[in-house]
Amino acid sequence: MIMHKIKFFCLFLITIPVSLSVFSQKKLKTADQLAKATVYRSIDEPGLNKKRVYILNLDNQKLNALPEDIVKFKNLQELYLRNNSIAFLPDCLFELTNLQKLMLGENNIQAIQPEIANLINLQEIDLFDNELISIPAEMGNLRNLNKIDLNRNNLESLPPEIGNLIELNALWLEKNKLSSLPEELGDCELLSELKLKGNALVSLPFSIGELKQIRSLNLSDNSIRKLPQSIGNIVDLEELDIRNNQLTELPDELGNLKKLKTLDVSNNKLKNIRHFALNLPSLEVLDLSSNNLNSVSFQTDELLNLKRLEAENNRIENPDPLFSISSLEELNLSRNRIERIEPGISKLGNLKYLDLSDNRIYSVTKDIGALSNLEILNLSNNNIRLLQKEIRGMENLDELNLKNNNLSEYQKKNIKKYLEDGTRILF
């Protein structure tokens, strides 16, 4: 009996430290409770109320290091340290296991220790504008994480363990040095925000097609040479920005994005576009400018809602297939190789803005006068000698630019007469 009591007493002594450790931290506050909590602005401000400190905001305080006595705030759930000069994170930070928000943007942090995995309640981490080259694989253990901001660092790669973050909604990686992404990224199926602008990406993982929650995808300012066919699986995508890359073609599967409203593929190396790649009935804005397109080879029948088309600075000679897109309100075909404007242009009855400057146009059909809704017409820097009287049909025309053409003074006089006083004419 005595031995039994001794064993029980020893067991009690052993469990005391564990119990004290568990009960030294309070239960997490809810979002509503945090909204009413006091926001402390310094380490000393709470005084003796350290157990009641749930939010500590040390933004903009010229800190060179995180004070180690921060560990006394065991119940801390939100810690803000943005816009300081912190280069290193002390080990004591990783003892604050109640942390849900850790905001470290605009510092000089060069590395994140593997011990970050201790912050099991972390939901949001802000590390933008630091000096990170990598992030530890252990970050993949933070299963509650839903937002990571790593914009403007020096990241060269991401660990495959990023795919373990099954609750991740937002991953911001703009302006880093990423040349590739792990296939495991596709396992983050709840991801709805993925920012990749301004990296060194040459390709995308095939698994990107698994990220079906994404509505807007910005891949601009990279070195992407080819889009994976799987991009057509992101069927709810509404905005796709691929400008300033190295694309030479667009996959037919792009035409599966039936909800896409904006597509920007400007400043690439496209020579032609596949027949079905732009079968996009919801598309409203399409930018094809600054490529190497020499013809309109894609089908236009499905572009039923396209309002704005930018196709300047290409090598297009015959724009006629574009004139069947009757929904167009803005059309920019400047800096191409167009020589003639044919009667088909009369189909663009909704057009308000038309730029055909810097081409080789010498002939303009009289049917251009059917564009009764046109407000601005730019025909400058061409070889035009004649505009016929039917141009008076453009009754809403506010400005007509005819600078640097081959119009005689007699023709200029007639044009002014045709359009009377309601239009500003530039010769």
C-alpha positions as CSV (number, residue, x, y, z in Angstrom):
1,M,0.0,0.0,0.0
2,I,2.8,2.4,0.9
3,M,4.7,1.5,-2.3
4,H,1.5,2.2,-4.3
5,K,1.2,5.6,-2.7
6,I,4.8,6.4,-3.5
7,K,4.4,5.4,-7.2
8,F,1.3,7.6,-7.4
9,F,3.1,10.6,-5.8
10,C,6.0,10.3,-8.2
11,L,3.7,10.1,-11.2
12,F,1.9,13.2,-9.9
13,L,5.3,15.1,-9.7
14,I,6.1,14.1,-13.2
15,T,2.9,15.3,-14.7
16,I,3.0,18.7,-12.9
17,P,5.3,20.5,-15.5
18,V,3.2,19.1,-18.4
19,S,0.0,20.4,-16.8
20,L,1.5,23.8,-16.0
21,S,2.7,24.0,-19.6
22,V,-0.8,23.1,-21.0
23,F,-2.7,25.4,-18.7
24,S,-0.3,28.4,-19.1
25,Q,-2.0,29.1,-22.4
26,K,-5.7,29.9,-22.7
27,K,-8.1,28.7,-25.2
28,L,-7.9,30.6,-28.6
29,K,-10.2,33.6,-28.9
30,T,-12.7,33.6,-31.7
31,A,-12.5,36.1,-34.6
32,D,-15.4,38.1,-33.0
33,Q,-13.6,38.1,-29.6
34,L,-10.4,39.2,-31.2
35,A,-12.2,42.1,-32.9
36,K,-13.0,43.5,-29.5
37,A,-9.6,42.8,-28.0
38,T,-7.1,45.5,-27.0
39,V,-4.3,46.1,-29.6
40,Y,-1.1,46.7,-27.7
41,R,1.6,48.8,-29.3
42,S,4.7,48.0,-27.2
43,I,6.1,45.2,-25.1
44,D,5.8,47.2,-21.9
45,E,2.3,48.6,-22.5
46,P,0.4,45.6,-21.0
47,G,2.2,45.8,-17.7
48,L,1.1,42.9,-15.5
49,N,-1.7,41.9,-17.9
50,K,0.5,39.7,-20.0
51,K,-2.1,36.8,-20.1
52,R,-4.6,39.2,-21.7
53,V,-2.4,40.1,-24.6
54,Y,-3.9,38.6,-27.7
55,I,-2.8,41.2,-30.3
56,L,0.5,43.0,-30.4
57,N,1.3,45.5,-33.1
58,L,5.0,46.5,-33.4
59,D,4.8,47.8,-37.0
60,N,7.0,50.7,-37.9
61,Q,9.1,50.8,-34.7
62,K,12.6,50.6,-36.2
63,L,13.3,47.3,-34.5
64,N,16.6,45.6,-35.4
65,A,15.6,42.5,-33.5
66,L,12.5,40.9,-31.9
67,P,12.6,41.4,-28.1
68,E,13.1,37.9,-26.5
69,D,10.8,38.7,-23.6
70,I,7.9,38.5,-26.1
71,V,7.7,34.9,-25.0
72,K,5.9,36.1,-21.9
73,F,2.8,36.7,-24.0
74,K,1.7,33.0,-24.1
75,N,-1.8,33.8,-25.4
76,L,-0.7,36.0,-28.3
77,Q,-2.7,35.2,-31.4
78,E,-1.7,38.1,-33.7
79,L,1.8,39.6,-34.0
80,Y,2.5,42.5,-36.3
81,L,6.2,43.3,-37.0
82,R,6.0,44.9,-40.5
83,N,8.4,47.7,-41.7
84,N,11.2,47.1,-39.3
85,S,14.8,46.0,-39.8
86,I,14.6,42.5,-38.3
87,A,17.1,40.1,-39.9
88,F,16.7,37.1,-37.6
89,L,13.9,35.4,-35.8
90,P,14.7,34.2,-32.3
91,D,13.8,30.7,-31.1
92,C,11.5,32.1,-28.5
93,L,9.1,33.2,-31.3
94,F,8.3,29.6,-32.0
95,E,7.1,29.0,-28.5
96,L,4.1,31.2,-29.1
97,T,2.0,28.3,-30.3
98,N,-1.3,30.2,-30.1
99,L,-0.2,32.5,-33.0
100,Q,-2.7,32.7,-35.9
101,K,-1.3,35.7,-37.7
102,L,2.4,36.5,-38.0
103,M,3.1,39.6,-40.1
104,L,6.8,40.0,-40.9
105,G,6.6,42.0,-44.2
106,E,9.2,44.7,-45.0
107,N,12.1,43.5,-43.0
108,N,15.5,42.0,-43.8
109,I,14.8,38.4,-42.9
110,Q,17.1,36.0,-44.8
111,A,15.9,32.6,-43.4
112,I,13.0,30.9,-41.6
113,Q,14.0,28.2,-39.1
114,P,12.4,24.7,-39.3
115,E,11.0,25.4,-35.9
116,I,8.2,27.4,-37.5
117,A,6.4,24.0,-37.6
118,N,5.7,24.5,-33.9
119,L,3.2,27.3,-34.7
120,I,0.5,24.7,-35.3
121,N,-2.4,27.3,-35.1
122,L,-0.9,29.6,-37.7
123,Q,-3.4,30.7,-40.4
124,E,-1.7,33.6,-42.1
125,I,2.0,34.5,-42.5
126,D,3.2,37.7,-44.2
127,L,6.8,37.7,-45.3
128,F,6.7,40.0,-48.3
129,D,9.6,42.3,-49.1
130,N,12.4,40.4,-47.3
131,E,15.5,38.6,-48.4
132,L,14.4,35.0,-48.4
133,I,16.1,32.6,-50.8
134,S,14.1,29.6,-49.6
135,I,11.4,28.5,-47.2
136,P,11.8,25.4,-45.0
137,A,10.1,22.1,-45.9
138,E,8.7,22.1,-42.4
139,M,6.3,24.9,-43.3
140,G,4.3,22.2,-45.0
141,N,3.4,21.0,-41.5
142,L,1.3,24.1,-40.8
143,R,-2.0,22.4,-41.8
144,N,-4.1,25.4,-40.7
145,L,-2.3,27.9,-42.9
146,N,-4.6,29.6,-45.4
147,K,-2.5,32.6,-46.6
148,I,1.2,33.0,-47.4
149,D,2.6,36.3,-48.7
150,L,6.1,35.9,-50.1
151,N,6.0,38.7,-52.7
152,R,9.3,40.5,-53.4
153,N,11.9,38.1,-52.0
154,N,14.7,36.1,-53.7
155,L,13.0,32.7,-53.7
156,E,14.5,30.3,-56.3
157,S,12.4,27.3,-55.5
158,L,9.5,26.0,-53.3
159,P,9.7,22.7,-51.3
160,P,7.4,19.9,-52.5
161,E,5.9,19.9,-49.0
162,I,3.9,23.0,-50.0
163,G,1.4,20.5,-51.3
164,N,0.6,19.5,-47.7
165,L,-1.1,22.8,-47.1
166,I,-4.6,21.5,-47.9
167,E,-6.3,24.6,-46.3
168,L,-4.3,27.1,-48.3
169,N,-6.4,29.7,-50.1
170,A,-3.8,32.4,-51.1
171,L,-0.2,32.0,-52.2
172,W,1.5,35.2,-53.2
173,L,4.9,34.8,-55.0
174,E,5.3,37.9,-57.2
175,K,8.7,39.3,-57.9
176,N,10.9,36.4,-56.9
177,K,13.4,34.2,-58.9
178,L,11.4,31.1,-59.3
179,S,12.2,29.1,-62.4
180,S,9.8,26.2,-61.7
181,L,7.0,25.1,-59.4
182,P,6.6,21.7,-57.7
183,E,4.0,19.3,-59.1
184,E,2.7,19.0,-55.5
185,L,1.3,22.5,-55.8
186,G,-1.7,20.9,-57.5
187,D,-2.6,19.2,-54.1
188,C,-3.6,22.6,-52.7
189,E,-7.0,22.2,-54.2
190,L,-8.6,25.1,-52.2
191,L,-6.1,27.6,-53.6
192,S,-8.1,30.5,-55.1
193,E,-5.3,33.2,-55.3
194,L,-2.0,32.3,-56.9
195,K,0.3,35.3,-57.7
196,L,3.3,34.5,-59.9
197,K,4.0,37.7,-61.8
198,G,7.6,38.7,-62.2
199,N,9.5,35.5,-61.8
200,A,11.8,33.4,-64.1
201,L,9.3,30.6,-64.8
202,V,10.0,28.7,-68.0
203,S,7.0,26.3,-67.6
204,L,4.1,25.4,-65.3
205,P,3.5,22.1,-63.7
206,F,0.8,20.0,-65.3
207,S,-0.9,19.8,-61.9
208,I,-1.9,23.5,-62.2
209,G,-5.1,22.2,-63.8
210,E,-6.1,20.9,-60.4
211,L,-6.4,24.4,-58.9
212,K,-10.0,24.7,-59.9
213,Q,-10.9,27.4,-57.4
214,I,-8.8,30.0,-59.1
215,R,-10.7,32.8,-60.8
216,S,-7.8,35.1,-61.7
217,L,-4.3,34.0,-62.7
218,N,-1.5,36.4,-63.4
219,L,1.6,34.8,-65.1
220,S,3.0,38.0,-66.6
221,D,6.7,38.9,-66.7
222,N,8.1,35.4,-66.8
223,S,9.8,33.3,-69.4
224,I,7.1,30.8,-70.0
225,R,7.5,29.0,-73.4
226,K,4.4,26.8,-73.4
227,L,1.2,26.5,-71.4
228,P,0.3,23.0,-70.3
229,Q,-2.9,21.5,-71.8
230,S,-4.2,21.1,-68.3
231,I,-4.8,24.8,-68.0
232,G,-8.1,24.1,-69.8
233,N,-9.3,22.3,-66.6
234,I,-9.5,25.5,-64.6
235,V,-13.0,25.9,-66.0
236,D,-14.1,28.8,-63.7
237,L,-11.1,31.0,-64.6
238,E,-12.3,34.5,-65.5
239,E,-9.0,36.4,-65.9
240,L,-5.8,35.1,-67.4
241,D,-2.7,37.4,-67.9
242,I,0.2,35.9,-69.7
243,R,1.8,39.0,-71.2
244,N,5.5,39.4,-71.4
245,N,6.5,35.8,-71.8
246,Q,8.0,33.6,-74.5
247,L,4.9,31.8,-75.8
248,T,5.0,30.6,-79.4
249,E,1.5,29.0,-79.3
250,L,-1.7,28.6,-77.3
251,P,-3.1,25.2,-76.7
252,D,-6.5,24.2,-78.1
253,E,-7.6,23.4,-74.5
254,L,-7.6,27.1,-73.7
255,G,-10.9,27.1,-75.5
256,N,-12.4,25.1,-72.6
257,L,-12.3,28.2,-70.4
258,K,-15.9,29.1,-71.2
259,K,-16.1,31.6,-68.3
260,L,-13.0,33.5,-69.2
261,K,-13.7,37.3,-69.6
262,T,-10.2,38.8,-69.9
263,L,-7.2,37.3,-71.8
264,D,-3.9,39.1,-72.2
265,V,-1.2,37.4,-74.2
266,S,0.6,40.5,-75.4
267,N,4.3,40.7,-75.8
268,N,4.9,37.1,-76.6
269,K,6.2,35.3,-79.8
270,L,2.9,34.0,-81.2
271,K,3.1,33.5,-84.9
272,N,-0.4,32.0,-85.2
273,I,-3.2,30.9,-83.0
274,R,-4.9,27.5,-83.2
275,H,-8.4,27.3,-84.6
276,F,-10.2,26.5,-81.3
277,A,-7.9,28.1,-78.8
278,L,-10.1,31.2,-78.6
279,N,-13.5,29.6,-78.6
280,L,-14.4,31.7,-75.6
281,P,-18.0,32.9,-75.6
282,S,-17.7,34.9,-72.3
283,L,-14.5,36.8,-73.4
284,E,-14.9,40.6,-73.2
285,V,-11.3,41.8,-73.5
286,L,-8.6,40.2,-75.7
287,D,-5.0,41.6,-76.0
288,L,-2.9,40.1,-78.7
289,S,-0.6,43.1,-79.2
290,S,3.1,42.9,-79.8
291,N,3.4,39.3,-81.1
292,N,4.4,38.0,-84.5
293,L,0.9,37.3,-85.9
294,N,0.8,37.4,-89.6
295,S,-2.8,36.3,-90.0
296,V,-6.1,35.8,-88.2
297,S,-6.1,32.0,-88.2
298,F,-8.4,31.4,-85.2
299,Q,-12.1,31.0,-85.3
300,T,-14.1,34.1,-84.3
301,D,-17.6,32.5,-84.2
302,E,-17.6,31.9,-80.5
303,L,-16.4,35.4,-79.5
304,L,-20.0,36.6,-79.0
305,N,-19.3,39.0,-76.2
306,L,-15.9,40.4,-77.1
307,K,-16.0,44.2,-76.6
308,R,-12.3,45.1,-76.8
309,L,-9.6,43.7,-79.1
310,E,-6.0,44.9,-79.0
311,A,-3.9,43.5,-81.9
312,E,-1.4,46.3,-82.5
313,N,2.2,45.7,-83.4
314,N,1.9,42.5,-85.3
315,R,2.2,41.5,-89.0
316,I,-1.4,41.2,-89.9
317,E,-2.2,41.8,-93.6
318,N,-5.8,40.8,-93.8
319,P,-8.0,41.7,-90.8
320,D,-11.3,40.7,-92.5
321,P,-12.0,37.7,-90.1
322,L,-12.1,40.1,-87.2
323,F,-14.9,42.1,-88.8
324,S,-17.3,39.3,-88.1
325,I,-17.1,40.0,-84.3
326,S,-20.1,42.3,-84.3
327,S,-20.0,42.8,-80.5
328,L,-16.7,44.8,-80.7
329,E,-16.7,48.3,-79.3
330,E,-12.9,48.9,-79.4
331,L,-10.5,47.6,-82.1
332,N,-6.8,48.4,-82.3
333,L,-5.0,47.3,-85.4
334,S,-2.3,49.9,-85.5
335,R,1.3,49.0,-86.6
336,N,0.4,46.1,-88.8
337,R,0.7,45.5,-92.6
338,I,-2.8,46.2,-93.7
339,E,-3.2,47.7,-97.2
340,R,-7.0,47.7,-97.8
341,I,-10.1,48.2,-95.7
342,E,-12.8,46.0,-97.2
343,P,-16.6,46.2,-97.1
344,G,-16.8,43.6,-94.3
345,I,-16.0,46.3,-91.8
346,S,-19.6,47.5,-92.0
347,K,-20.5,44.5,-89.7
348,L,-18.9,46.3,-86.7
349,G,-22.0,48.3,-86.0
350,N,-21.2,48.6,-82.2
351,L,-17.7,50.0,-82.8
352,K,-16.9,53.2,-80.9
353,Y,-13.1,53.2,-81.2
354,L,-11.0,52.1,-84.3
355,D,-7.3,52.5,-84.6
356,L,-5.7,51.6,-88.0
357,S,-2.8,54.0,-87.7
358,D,0.8,53.1,-88.9
359,N,-0.3,50.6,-91.6
360,R,0.0,50.6,-95.4
361,I,-3.6,51.5,-96.1
362,Y,-4.2,53.1,-99.5
363,S,-7.8,52.0,-100.0
364,V,-10.8,52.6,-97.6
365,T,-14.2,51.2,-98.6
366,K,-17.1,53.5,-98.6
367,D,-18.9,51.0,-96.3
368,I,-16.9,52.4,-93.4
369,G,-19.6,55.0,-93.3
370,A,-21.9,52.4,-91.9
371,L,-20.1,52.6,-88.5
372,S,-22.7,55.0,-87.1
373,N,-21.6,54.5,-83.5
374,L,-18.0,55.2,-84.1
375,E,-16.6,58.1,-82.0
376,I,-12.8,57.9,-82.7
377,L,-11.2,56.9,-85.9
378,N,-7.4,56.9,-86.3
379,L,-6.1,56.5,-89.8
380,S,-2.8,58.4,-89.4
381,N,0.5,57.3,-91.0
382,N,-0.9,55.5,-94.0
383,N,-1.1,56.0,-97.8
384,I,-4.7,57.1,-98.1
385,R,-5.6,59.4,-101.0
386,L,-9.4,59.3,-100.8
387,L,-12.3,59.1,-98.4
388,Q,-15.7,59.0,-100.0
389,K,-18.8,61.0,-99.1
390,E,-20.3,58.0,-97.3
391,I,-18.2,58.8,-94.3
392,R,-20.9,61.2,-93.3
393,G,-22.8,58.2,-92.1
394,M,-20.5,58.2,-89.1
395,E,-22.8,60.6,-87.3
396,N,-21.3,60.2,-83.8
397,L,-17.7,60.7,-84.9
398,D,-15.9,63.0,-82.5
399,E,-12.4,62.7,-83.9
400,L,-10.8,61.7,-87.2
401,N,-7.0,61.5,-87.4
402,L,-5.7,61.6,-90.9
403,K,-2.2,62.9,-90.2
404,N,0.6,61.8,-92.6
405,N,-1.4,60.5,-95.5
406,N,-1.4,61.4,-99.2
407,L,-4.6,63.6,-99.2
408,S,-4.7,66.5,-101.5
409,E,-5.9,69.9,-100.3
410,Y,-9.0,69.3,-102.4
411,Q,-9.7,66.0,-100.6
412,K,-9.2,67.6,-97.3
413,K,-11.7,70.3,-98.1
414,N,-14.3,67.6,-99.2
415,I,-13.7,65.6,-96.0
416,K,-14.4,68.7,-93.9
417,K,-17.6,69.2,-95.9
418,Y,-18.8,65.6,-95.5
419,L,-18.4,65.7,-91.7
420,E,-19.5,69.3,-91.2
421,D,-18.6,70.9,-87.8
422,G,-19.3,68.1,-85.4
423,T,-16.0,66.2,-85.9
424,R,-12.5,67.2,-84.9
425,I,-10.3,66.4,-88.0
426,L,-6.6,66.2,-87.8
427,F,-4.6,66.5,-91.0
